[in-house]
Amino acid sequence: MSESSEYMIRDGFDLMDFVRINEMLAKSHWCPGIQKAETIQGAKNSALLLGAFTPDNVQISYARVISDKTRFAYILDVIVDERYRKQGIGRAMIRYILNHPDLMDVYQWLLVTKDAHGVYKKAGFRVISRPDDWMEIMKLRPVR
């Protein structure tokens, strides 16, 4: 758990407010209209879930990590409620993830971002060093 006077970061499935998380994610550019069932399924299959909460326990951010907890971790669904952006919450969440005891053995971290490069660069991320080696299959998101 990490705290500031304005918010507290907590991790764990049982501590997340999936109604709030789904509201935020459904408005995002990477999964517009996502349904709560898909949000929960993704969360259940993740190595780490975290969120920032106001003093009155309202969830204002969310992030998750997919990982083998040994070599590899992929950070995704990092989102901060629009009313709380530009207050350092995103940076604090990334710092929390990178220092989480369950992920201390991980040495290869990945993420994809459209518009938050500055946040991630401050945490040590850089453009992928071997772009010619990486491959992907990118399918259309299924209708659910």
Sequence and secondary structure as in RCSB ss.txt:
>XXXX:A:sequence
MSESSEYMIRDGFDLMDFVRINEMLAKSHWCPGIQKAETIQGAKNSALLLGAFTPDNVQISYARVISDKTRFAYI
LDVIVDERYRKQGIGRAMIRYILNHPDLMDVYQWLLVTKDAHGVYKKAGFRVISRPDDWMEIMKLRPVR
>XXXX:A:secstr
 EE SS EEEESGGG  HHHHHHHHHTSSSSTT  HHHHHHHHHT SEEEEEE TT  B EEEEEEE SSSEEEE
EEEEE GGGTTSSHHHHHHHHHHT GGGTT  EEEE  SS HHHHHHTT  S S TTT           
